[in-house]
Amino acid sequence: MAWAAAPTQDEVMARAAILYAGRLAEQVLDHNAQFTERVRAIADVLIAQAMHDYPETADWAWEVHTTDDADQSADCMAGGKILVSKPYVDRLGLNDAELAMLLAHEIQHAALHHNLKEYQAALRLEPAWAQRPFIELEHAVDHDHALMAKLAATNYAQEEEADREGLRLAWRAGWPAERLAGYFRKMMRASDWPRLSKADYPSPALRWRAAQAVAADLQKK
């Protein structure tokens, strides 16, 4: 039994692979071949860049699938397990650069070990979790409201970092910075509450402004 006292990246990735397989079993996957091919073509370029920038990711068993689930958006679990919702991409009307930004944001969550760092933060905030199995801590960070409230600042900072470093990753992979930033404009326009920040998440309007600033800086290089 793995204990939460000192989770490793390998343990986090192993659990992510199990959870990802469970998610895939509940989905209708890759139903639209053209969309799936488009997502994978863009993801392949970003993954190659991630492998260059973060050499350990070259050893990951990357997977990219699409779903027709309208309740999903996109994510990349630890170890490079990607799932993208066609209804989400269609609703925002994302072009290839904007889709690259969405994928790069999610890839950076994995490349920057955000899951592992979240568990480490949880153990600092509530050391008693070290005496319990890791699988229980894994569940708690997404379902224990008291712990989630304490982790809100960590999650907020991780979202900002994934936005910033995702834009830089996709720019290094060849997409124009200003076109990448367009994803955040579309996300903001599609939001019911574009200026509402949460304790664990910056508002779409803040994310759009921050992306504009990063893009402007990259255009000077």
HELIX and SHEET records of a PDB file:
HELIX    1   1 GLN A    9  ALA A   25  1                                  17    
HELIX    2   2 ALA A   33  ASP A   53  1                                  21    
HELIX    3   3 PRO A   55  ASP A   59  5                                   5    
HELIX    4   4 LYS A   86  LEU A   92  1                                   7    
HELIX    5   5 ASP A   96  ALA A  111  1                                  16    
HELIX    6   6 HIS A  114  LEU A  125  1                                  12    
HELIX    7   7 PRO A  127  GLN A  131  5                                   5    
HELIX    8   8 PHE A  134  HIS A  143  1                                  10    
HELIX    9   9 HIS A  145  LYS A  150  1                                   6    
HELIX   10  10 ALA A  152  ARG A  172  1                                  21    
HELIX   11  11 ALA A  177  ALA A  190  1                                  14    
HELIX   12  12 PRO A  204  GLN A  219  1                                  16    
SHEET    1   A 3 GLU A  63  THR A  67  0                                        
SHEET    2   A 3 LYS A  81  SER A  85  1                                        
SHEET    3   A 3 ALA A  74  MET A  77 -1                                        
END                                                                             
